[in-house]
Amino acid sequence: MAIARERTRIVQLIPSSGWVAVYVVDEQTTALGVACWALMEYLDDRSGEERFTVGLASQDGPKLVRADTLDGFARYEYTGERLA
């Protein structure tokens, strides 16, 4: 019995300006600036390749994480404002 291998990798990074990731936790809405967009590639031995885009944001410190994996993620929103 073969075990299916799967992996996800970043194919390309694209700068983001004016976008935030919106979170709703306990009826409280907050936003984190999206630093860049990542074109991701998901590969597995059974279904092949799938590509998708996610925003990367900094929650605490210099490390960027996938914004959609943080608790309470609701959506991406364009504000048109440059965030520092």
FIDO-622278 format. One record per residue (C-alpha): residue number from 0; residue in three letters; x, y, z. Coordinates in Angstrom, 1 decimal, decimal comma, m for minus. Layout:
# residues N
<k NUM r ALA u X v Y w Z>
...
This chain:
# residues 84
<k 0 r MET u 0,0 v 0,0 w 0,0>
<k 1 r ALA u 1,5 v 3,3 w m1,1>
<k 2 r ILE u 1,3 v 6,4 w 1,0>
<k 3 r ALA u 0,4 v 9,5 w m0,9>
<k 4 r ARG u 2,9 v 12,3 w m0,6>
<k 5 r GLU u 1,8 v 15,9 w m0,4>
<k 6 r ARG u 3,6 v 19,2 w m0,1>
<k 7 r THR u 3,0 v 22,9 w m0,5>
<k 8 r ARG u 5,5 v 25,4 w m1,7>
<k 9 r ILE u 5,7 v 29,1 w m2,6>
<k 10 r VAL u 6,1 v 29,6 w m6,3>
<k 11 r GLN u 6,1 v 33,4 w m6,4>
<k 12 r LEU u 5,8 v 36,4 w m4,1>
<k 13 r ILE u 4,1 v 39,6 w m5,2>
<k 14 r PRO u 4,1 v 42,8 w m3,1>
<k 15 r SER u 0,8 v 43,9 w m1,6>
<k 16 r SER u m0,2 v 47,5 w m1,1>
<k 17 r GLY u m3,5 v 48,6 w 0,5>
<k 18 r TRP u m4,8 v 45,1 w 1,5>
<k 19 r VAL u m5,6 v 43,8 w 4,9>
<k 20 r ALA u m6,6 v 40,4 w 6,3>
<k 21 r VAL u m9,8 v 40,9 w 8,4>
<k 22 r TYR u m10,4 v 38,8 w 11,6>
<k 23 r VAL u m13,5 v 38,4 w 13,7>
<k 24 r VAL u m13,0 v 36,9 w 17,2>
<k 25 r ASP u m15,7 v 37,2 w 19,9>
<k 26 r GLU u m17,6 v 39,7 w 17,8>
<k 27 r GLN u m14,5 v 42,0 w 17,7>
<k 28 r THR u m13,1 v 42,8 w 14,2>
<k 29 r THR u m9,4 v 43,5 w 13,7>
<k 30 r ALA u m7,1 v 43,7 w 10,7>
<k 31 r LEU u m3,5 v 42,9 w 9,8>
<k 32 r GLY u m1,8 v 44,4 w 6,8>
<k 33 r VAL u m1,0 v 42,0 w 4,0>
<k 34 r ALA u 2,7 v 42,3 w 3,3>
<k 35 r CYS u 2,7 v 40,3 w 0,1>
<k 36 r TRP u 0,7 v 37,7 w m1,9>
<k 37 r ALA u 2,1 v 34,3 w m2,3>
<k 38 r LEU u 1,3 v 32,1 w m5,3>
<k 39 r MET u 1,2 v 28,6 w m3,6>
<k 40 r GLU u 1,5 v 25,2 w m5,3>
<k 41 r TYR u 0,0 v 22,2 w m3,6>
<k 42 r LEU u 1,2 v 18,8 w m4,9>
<k 43 r ASP u 0,1 v 15,4 w m4,0>
<k 44 r ASP u 0,7 v 12,0 w m5,7>
<k 45 r ARG u m3,0 v 11,3 w m6,1>
<k 46 r SER u m4,6 v 14,5 w m7,5>
<k 47 r GLY u m1,6 v 16,3 w m8,9>
<k 48 r GLU u m1,0 v 20,0 w m8,8>
<k 49 r GLU u m3,2 v 22,9 w m7,6>
<k 50 r ARG u m2,3 v 26,6 w m7,4>
<k 51 r PHE u m3,8 v 29,2 w m5,2>
<k 52 r THR u m3,0 v 32,6 w m3,8>
<k 53 r VAL u m2,8 v 33,6 w m0,1>
<k 54 r GLY u m1,8 v 36,8 w 1,8>
<k 55 r LEU u 1,2 v 36,8 w 4,1>
<k 56 r ALA u 1,0 v 38,9 w 7,2>
<k 57 r SER u 3,1 v 39,5 w 10,3>
<k 58 r GLN u 1,2 v 38,8 w 13,5>
<k 59 r ASP u 4,1 v 39,4 w 15,9>
<k 60 r GLY u 7,6 v 40,3 w 14,9>
<k 61 r PRO u 9,4 v 39,8 w 11,5>
<k 62 r LYS u 8,0 v 36,4 w 10,7>
<k 63 r LEU u 5,4 v 36,2 w 7,9>
<k 64 r VAL u 2,6 v 33,7 w 8,1>
<k 65 r ARG u m0,3 v 32,7 w 5,9>
<k 66 r ALA u m3,0 v 35,2 w 7,0>
<k 67 r ASP u m5,8 v 32,7 w 6,3>
<k 68 r THR u m4,4 v 30,3 w 9,0>
<k 69 r LEU u m4,7 v 32,7 w 11,9>
<k 70 r ASP u m7,7 v 32,3 w 14,3>
<k 71 r GLY u m10,8 v 34,2 w 13,2>
<k 72 r PHE u m9,8 v 34,9 w 9,6>
<k 73 r ALA u m12,8 v 36,2 w 7,7>
<k 74 r ARG u m11,6 v 37,7 w 4,5>
<k 75 r TYR u m9,2 v 39,9 w 2,6>
<k 76 r GLU u m10,2 v 43,5 w 2,1>
<k 77 r TYR u m8,8 v 46,3 w m0,1>
<k 78 r THR u m8,5 v 49,6 w 1,8>
<k 79 r GLY u m6,4 v 51,5 w m0,7>
<k 80 r GLU u m4,2 v 52,7 w 2,1>
<k 81 r ARG u m0,5 v 52,0 w 2,4>
<k 82 r LEU u 0,2 v 50,3 w 5,7>
<k 83 r ALA u 3,5 v 50,8 w 7,5>
